[in-house]
Structure formats: C-alpha cells, structure tokens
Amino acid sequence: MSRVIVPPAIIELDGAKVYILETTKRKWLDGRIHYIVSCFVEWKGKRSQTFDLDVTSNEELIAKLKTEIAKFKLMIMTGAFK
C-alpha cells in the first residue's frame, strides 16, 4: 500500500523535523514515474537550506531523508554550519 503525502507537511524523523514543501510528479522517457520532493530540515533550532530529492517511493524518500538529516547533524556538530 502506498501512502500519499500532500504538502506542505511536517514529519519527525531521527529527532529532526522535516518540512515537505512541494512534490512534483515526473515521467521519464522510459515510462518510469519519479517524484521531486522539495524540503528542508530543522534540528536544535537550526534550519537547512531547501533542497530537492528525486524519489520513486515513500521508502526511498525516508532513506534519503535519513541521509540528509545525518549530514545536517554532522555539519552542526562539527561547527561547519553557522
């Protein structure tokens, strides 16, 4: 069963808030359907820039979001994010 997220939406994942701003559906030349998801992450009062993810399913979206959250947290903890 697939789940549809209608933006704007806020989800909590790995202790961070993810703001899903927009999703657009794209059909590739070979017929595959992809979704471009625009979002940003908020953690400990810090907010990332808006970024886009190219996904084909909710499972792929969650996996890619977890990666982006981990990178964002690492940037904050190392002081690379001001």
N, C-alpha and C positions, 0 to 999 in steps of 0.2 A: 504494500500500500504506500503510495506517495503522499507526502504532506506538502501543502502549498503555503508559503509564507507571503502574505500580502504586505508590502512595505507601506509606510515606514513601520518597522518593528524593532523591538529591543529584546535581545536574548542574553541570558547569562551563560557563560561558558568558561571553564577553568578560572573562576574567580574574577572575570572581567565582564564588562558589558559590551555587547556588540550591537551597534545601531545599523540596521539594514535600511538603507535609504531608497534604493531603487533596484529593480530587477528587469532585465530586458531579455526577451527570447530571441535567439538567433538560429537560423537553419543553415547548416553548412552545405556546400555544393553536393556532397555525397549523401545528403538527407539527414545527417545526424543533427539532433537538437542540443544546443548549448544555451546556458543562461549566463549573462554578465550581471554580477551582483556588485553594487556599489555600497560600501560600508565603511565604518571606522570603529576603532576600539577605544574604550575608556577603562583605565585601571589606575587606582590610587590617585585620583584627581587629575591624571594626565590623559590627554586625548591625542590619538594618532591622526595623521592626515587621512583624508578619504582615499580609499583605494578600491580597485576593481578586481574581482575574481571570476575566472571563467570556469564554470562547473557544469556537470551533466546530471547531478543528483544531489539530494539533501545530504547523503553520506559523504560525498566528495566535498560539499560545502563545509560541513563540520570539520573534516580532516584539514582542509586548507585554512579554515579559521583558527584551528588549534595551532597550526604552524605560525600564522601571523601574530597570534597572541603571545606565543613563546618568544618570537623575535622582538616584539614590542616590550615585553617584560625585561628581556635581556638588555635592550637599549637603555631602559630606565635604570636598572640595577648597576650597569657599568658606567652610568653618567653620560652616555652618548646622546641621550635625549634631554634637551633643556626645556 
